[in-house]
Structures are given as structure tokens and as C-alpha cells.
Amino acid sequence: MSVINVGQAVVLGVVEGVTEFLPVSSTGHLKITEGLMNIPVDDKAVVGFSAVIQVGAIAAVLVYFFKDIVRIVSAWGRGLRNPEERQHHDYKFAWWVIYATIPIVIVGLAAKPLIDGPLASLWVVAGSLIVGSGVMWAADQMGRHKRGEDDTSFKDAMLVGCSQILALLFPGFSRSGATMSTALILDLDRVAATRLSFFLGIPALTGAGLYELKDALGTGVGAAPLAVGTIVSFVVAYGSIAWLLKFVAKHSFNAFVIYRIVIGLALFGLLASGTLAG
């Protein structure tokens, strides 16, 4: 019997789609939801399922930013063939995304026993939600929001890419929150920070999903729940991306900061009362 049924997969797909790109921690919300549905959050198959349905959300990014991705990949291809094309920002940006993904791949493979074990605790999620809120608030206050997407550099991409490690090690910190906060500290404006977070998430999350697929299928999650969860996350994530880009163009991240603190404190309360197991 599958450790996750189709109905639960639908719920988790919605949670993943809504939260993957919002700076509120999709991993944290998935673990909380799994706990409330009495799904073992540290089960190898469940961890694999969570990673696989992220591919649905990444597919939504690929569709939403299709023209941008085609432009960047085309520039990269031209640059590989023609040295004169290598000064184009899109060619450089493609390489920056590749380079910026390497650190999280190395840490992800090296620290996998910790990530799947002790660091998967809901206590870690609760603490990371609150600490990450402070980081996000400080970054939004510190950032001067004066640089656009065309002003990004190799240094920006590497620092923002490396910040993904925080979310990898501390579920609840939020990959989007970490990357956007770092970009804001580097004085990128909120839209540029958000778009950079999207592009850097494509290889990292796709790779994680494909890597975990064997565990999800081989240790207790059926093909049907995986397919349903992935499709639902795609549909919901597409709408979430469109909303987020409109929101950050006119608003600060304070609403997310407050929400994260409330959820973190509520989770601490549920854990302390024994309503949820850590």
C-alpha cells in the first residue's frame, strides 16, 4: 500500500504549488501538512515524494518563462559556437546559473543523511521559519532596490545560488526566501530578486526531483499519487508565479515575514502540546 494516497497527493500538490516560489518555505509547509495528515515526515518515500512533486512547480516556471529561457539558452548556444557572442549578458547568465548550482549539488549529496534524518524535524522547520523571517525583514530594509535584472553579475549569481544551501539544510528557511533575501542585500530590486530566484531554482529543484524519483517509487509511493501530486503542483504553481511577480512589483516582503512568524509560533505550539510529533 502506498504511504501517500491520491487524495493526500492532491492536498500536498496544492501546498507545493502555492508555496514553492513564495518565500514561506514549501518544504516546511509540506512537512506540516504531512504531519497533520499523519504521514511520517522523515519516511524516505515521503521525502522523495516531496522532491518529485517539485518538478511540477519547476515545469510551471519553464512554461511561464518560456520566452526568457529560450532567449538565454539560444544565447548560450550561439556563444559556444561564436566567440563574439560571449560578451552577451544572456550567454554569461546561462553559465552563471550553471556555476551557481554546483555548491548546492555538492552539499546536497554530502549532507543527504542529515537532510533526510535529523534536519527533517518539524522543530527545525519551526525555528527556521522564524529565523528566516528575521533575515528576510533585515534584507528588505537593508537593500536599496536600485539594480535591475540586466545589472546582475557573476558574484550576484554565486552568492544567491549558495544561499540555497540554507534552505537545503534547514527546511523552513525557504529556498525562495534565502535567495530573494540575498539578492535584496546585493541591492537588486524586488522583481529582479524574484526572477533570479526563479531561474536559479530550475536546475537545483529539477535535479533534486529526478534524484529522489527512485526513492519515491521504490519505497512506498505509487505512480498514481506521484503523477497527481506533480500535475496539481504544476497548475497551482503557475498561478502562484503570476501572482507573486505582480505582488513584489508594488509591495514589500513584510506580509510574508509576518505570516512566517505566525506559522512558526503556531508550529512550536502544536509540537509542544503533542498535537504534532516532531
C-alpha positions, -999 to 999 in steps of 0.1 A, spaced: 0 0 0 12 35 -9 23 56 21 5 85 4 -29 81 -13 -43 101 -42 -64 124 -20 -34 133 1 -13 138 -30 -38 164 -42 -36 183 -9 2 182 -10 3 192 -46 -17 223 -38 5 231 -9 36 227 -30 23 247 -59 12 276 -36 44 277 -15 73 267 -37 81 301 -50 66 322 -22 93 330 4 74 310 31 91 275 27 74 249 6 93 221 25 82 235 58 46 237 47 47 202 32 61 187 64 35 205 85 7 192 62 21 157 62 22 158 100 -14 169 102 -24 140 79 -3 116 100 21 110 72 56 102 85 76 133 76 110 115 78 100 85 58 124 80 28 95 76 4 77 108 17 109 128 14 113 115 -22 76 123 -30 81 159 -18 111 164 -40 94 148 -71 63 170 -70 86 200 -70 92 191 -106 56 201 -114 63 235 -99 95 238 -119 76 229 -150 53 258 -143 84 281 -143 96 267 -176 62 274 -192 58 308 -176 93 320 -185 95 300 -218 104 330 -239 131 342 -215 145 307 -212 146 302 -250 164 336 -253 190 327 -226 196 291 -239 199 304 -275 224 330 -265 244 303 -247 244 281 -277 255 309 -300 283 318 -276 296 282 -276 299 284 -314 309 320 -318 334 338 -295 320 372 -305 287 362 -289 302 355 -255 300 391 -244 262 390 -244 247 391 -210 224 362 -216 253 340 -226 271 349 -193 239 345 -173 234 309 -186 269 300 -173 263 318 -140 232 297 -134 252 265 -140 281 276 -118 258 288 -90 241 254 -89 273 234 -82 276 243 -45 241 231 -36 246 199 -55 278 192 -36 263 200 -2 231 181 -11 249 149 -18 274 152 11 248 161 37 219 138 25 219 117 56 214 148 78 189 163 54 168 132 53 173 125 90 177 149 120 173 181 99 139 168 87 124 175 122 94 198 125 112 215 153 139 226 128 112 237 105 96 259 132 128 275 142 139 281 106 106 298 97 111 323 124 149 329 119 144 332 82 117 358 88 143 380 106 167 376 77 141 385 52 129 415 71 165 428 75 173 422 39 143 441 27 153 470 50 190 470 40 185 466 3 185 498 -18 165 481 -46 184 501 -72 196 473 -96 176 455 -122 179 421 -138 203 434 -165 227 446 -137 232 411 -122 268 398 -121 286 366 -116 292 375 -80 254 381 -75 245 347 -91 271 328 -70 261 344 -37 224 339 -44 230 304 -56 250 295 -25 222 309 -3 200 280 -14 221 258 9 205 274 39 171 261 28 185 227 19 200 222 54 173 240 74 138 232 60 116 261 69 142 287 60 128 287 24 148 285 -8 129 314 -22 133 334 10 170 328 12 177 336 -25 155 367 -25 169 380 7 205 376 -6 196 393 -38 180 422 -19 211 426 3 230 429 -30 207 458 -39 187 441 -66 151 454 -68 124 430 -56 113 419 -91 149 412 -102 155 393 -70 124 373 -75 132 364 -112 167 355 -103 154 332 -76 132 315 -102 160 309 -127 184 296 -101 157 272 -88 152 255 -122 183 232 -122 185 228 -84 149 217 -79 147 197 -112 179 178 -102 166 171 -67 133 158 -81 149 134 -106 174 122 -80 147 114 -55 124 97 -80 138 63 -74 132 65 -37 97 78 -41 87 50 -64 108 22 -48 100 26 -12 62 31 -8 47 58 -30 27 46 -60 29 61 -95 -7 75 -93 -1 97 -62 32 109 -77 16 118 -110 -14 135 -94 7 155 -70 30 167 -97 2 178 -120 -16 196 -93 16 214 -82 22 225 -118 -13 241 -122 -13 258 -88 24 269 -91 17 287 -125 -9 309 -108 13 314 -78 42 327 -100 20 352 -119 6 365 -86 40 368 -69 56 388 -97 27 413 -96 28 415 -58 65 422 -54 63 449 -80 43 471 -56 48 456 -21 75 448 4 80 413 19 66 423 52 34 403 47 55 371 42 76 379 73 45 382 95 30 351 80 61 331 86 64 342 122 28 333 129 32 298 113 64 292 131 50 301 165 18 280 158 40 250 148 60 254 180 27 253 199 14 222 181 47 204 188 49 214 224 13 203 230 19 169 213 -7 176 186 21 171 161 51 148 165 85 165 159 
